[in-house]
Amino acid sequence: MAELLTVVHEDTELLVVNKPAGLVCHPTKADASSSLIGRLHLHLGSTGTPQLVNRLDRETSGLVLAAKTREAARALRRLWETRAVTKKYLAIVRGVPAAPAGEVDAPLGPDPASPVAIKDCVRPDGTPARTAWRWLRSWRRAVGEFSLLEVQPRTGRKHQIRIHLAHLGLPIVGDKIYGGDPRLYLDFVFGRLTPAQAAQLLLPHQALHAAELAFAWQGRDWRFTAPPEPWFTDFVRGKELQPPFLAAPKDTPTSTSLNSSG
């Protein structure tokens, strides 16, 4: 079922897939192929009982790990709960960061001022949340300036990466909730998104991709990677843009070290 599922790794206990953007993890419709868990069941057949270990938002693409046994599911979920898993995301954002890397330490909680019920925000009485990020490249297109970031969530709060990057003034391209106009999300949900609004988003989905998972389990190290979809990689094109932090004096190692880190 190659057209329904992109398998990254499979053995007797694990099934790792590269989820496409736009696919929900759990069913909202009767059609089995309309959710990731439904597609996993179709892939494994009547004897399979896949259990999702991690989940991604519908609009986020990338690595999702499913366990084939209850024992594996319990052990792997424990790794996620204890933050023993390294997670790396790729994000395309609007704008150019002021530094080559950084970490956002800002608590998150419900946004009472938003018309979107599921929207959270940075607030002092919220739950602690930390997100590290690293600049990869910047470029200019006719519609603006953009950057590609590698992002590592240190905690696992709802919408954490999206909120923290928007908090930095670097909203993720295509984000219908945190991209600046939450009406885009409401119109999308109610099926009334206009062509003009879709053009405003620039991309069919938010440009956030779960690119790498790494952890130690059963006496060995595991590392899985998956590339973004073509609509994501195609957008990472344009006239190369040099961020201000690269314009350092020639006698400093800043530019060289950044270029070598790739």
N, C-alpha and C positions, 0 to 999 in steps of 0.2 A: 504494500500500500504506500508506495513512494510518494504518491501525490497527496496523501493525507498526513504523513509523518516523516520528518527528517531525523533519522536515528543517528546519534553521535556515538553511542556505546550501548552494547547489550550483552549481558551474561545471565547466569541463573538467578541472580539476586537484584541486579540493577538494570534500569532502562533509562538512558539519558537522551533527551531529544532537544532539537533546536526549534522552539515554538515560534510560529510566525506572528507578527503583529496583527491585531484584529481578532484573534482567537481567544475566547474565554477559557479558563482552566476547568471550571465546573459548568455542567449543563444548565442552560436557560431555555432550551427548546427540546422538543421530542427527538429531533434528528440527532443520531449518535455522532455524526461527523461534525456537529456544530460546536463541540467543546473538546478540549485536549484530553480529558479523562475518557470521553467517549471514543476518541480515536485510538487511545491506548488499549481500550477494551477490544476494539476491532482488530488491532494489530496482534494482540496476544490470543484472541479467540476465546472460546467458551471456558477454557480452563484458567485463564488469566485473571488475577485480582490485583491490578496495579493500585498503588497508594502513592499519591503525590507527597513528596518530601518538602519541596519548596513550591511557591506559586509566583506568578508574575501577573501584573495588571493586563487586561485585555489588549491595551495599546502598546505594551512593551513586548519586544521580541527577545528570544534568546534561550539560554539553557534552563531546562526544567528536569529535575531528577525524580524518577518514580521507583519505588521499591516493589519487588515482586513477592516478597514474603513479609509477614507481620513482624518477624524478628528484625529483618533489615530495616523496615520502616521505623521501628522504635529506636534502633541504634542511630540511624542517620538523622532522625528528627532531634535526637539528643544533641548531636553535633551542632545543628542549627541553633537550638535553644541556648547552648553554652557559648555561642559565637566562635566555634572552632573551625569555621569555614571561611576561607578567603573568597570574596566575591568581587569581581571586577566588571564594570559596565563601561560601555562607550556611549557618549552623549554628544549630540550636535546642539550647540547653543547659539543664541543670537548674541552678538557682541564679542569682545576680546577681553580676556581677564587681565588684571593689572599686575599679576605675578605668575611665575611659571608653575606654581603649585600652592596648595594650601589645605586647610581643614576648617569646615564649618562646625561650630559647636553651638547649637541653638535649639532649645526645647520646642516641641511641637504639640499642638492641641487643636481642637475644633475651631473653625472660623465662624463666629456667630453673625458676622456681617455679610457673609456670602449667601447668594441665592441657591448655591449648590450645596446640598445637604452633606455630601461626603467630603467637602473641601476642608482641609486643615491649614494651619498657618503657624508661623513662629510666634510664640507667646511666652512670657516669662514664667507662667504657672504651668507650662506644658510638661510633657515627658521628655527627659534628656535624649538628645539625638546628636550624632556626630557623623560627618561625611568628609572623607578625604578626596582630593581631586588633583589631577596632574594635566597640564596643558600638553597637547600633542601637535596641533597645527592650527593656523588661522588662514582664512581666505576671504576674498571679496567677490560677491556676485552682484548682479544688477539690482537685486532687492535688498542688499545690505551686507554687513560684515558678520562672519560666523567663525566658530571655533569648534574643534573636536577635542573633547576631554576624556581622560580615563578617570573613572570614579569608583571609589571603594567605600561603601557604607560600613561604618564601624558599629552601628546599631541597626535594628530592623523595624523602624516605624513605618506606618502607612504613608505612601507617597513621599518618603523622606528625601530621596535624591531630587525629585522634581521641585519640592518646596525649597530645599537648601540652595539649589542652583538659581532659582528665581529670586531668592533672598539676596544672592550675590549680585543681582542685576544681570544674570546670564540665563534667562529662561530657555527651556528645551524647545527646539523648533517642533511645531506641530502639537504642542501640549494644549489641549482644549480647556483645561481647568486652570493651570498656573501660568499660561502663556500671556496673560494680561486681560483677557476678555472672557469671563466665565459663561457669557451668553452663548458662546460657540459650543460649549459642552451641552448646555440645555437644548439648544436647537438640534444638535447632533442626536441626543438621546430621543427626542420627540420626532425625529425624522424630517425636520424642516430646515436642515442646513442648506443654504443657498450656494450656487456656484461661486459667487463672490466671496462668501465666507470660507469656502474650501480653498480658494486661491489665497486668502489671507493666511491660512495655516501653512502654506507652502508645501507640505508633505501630507500623504494620506494618513499617516499615523505619527505619534510622537517619536522623535528620534532618540530613543533610549533602548539600548541592547545589552542584555546580560551575556557578556562575552567569555567569562572564565569562572570556573568553580574549582577550588582546590581544598583538599582536606586529607587527614590521616585516618585510616579505618582498616581494621583487620590486619594490622601489622604492616601496612604499606601506605605509600603516598599516592593519592589519586589527583589527577588534574585533567579537566575537560575544557575544551575551547570550541567556539562556534562563531562563524563569520556572520555579519549582518546581512540583511536582504539587499538586493540590488537597488531598490529605491533609496536606501540609506547610503550606500557607498557611492551611488551616482551623484548625490548631493554634495559629497565631500570633494568638490571640484570648483575651480575658480582661480582667480589671480592670487598668488601667494601673498600673504599679508604679514609683515613683520611687527609683532607686538612691541610695545614700548620697552618691556623688560629685556628684549634682545638687543636693544640699541645701547648696550653698555660700553664703556671705554675699552679700547683694544687691549689694555694691560690687565683686564679682569678676565677670569675664566668662565663667566656666566654663559656667553653664547656658545662656546665650545662644548661645555658640559651638557647643555640642553640638546644640542644637535647630536651628540654622541649617545644620548639616552634614548633617542628615537621615539 
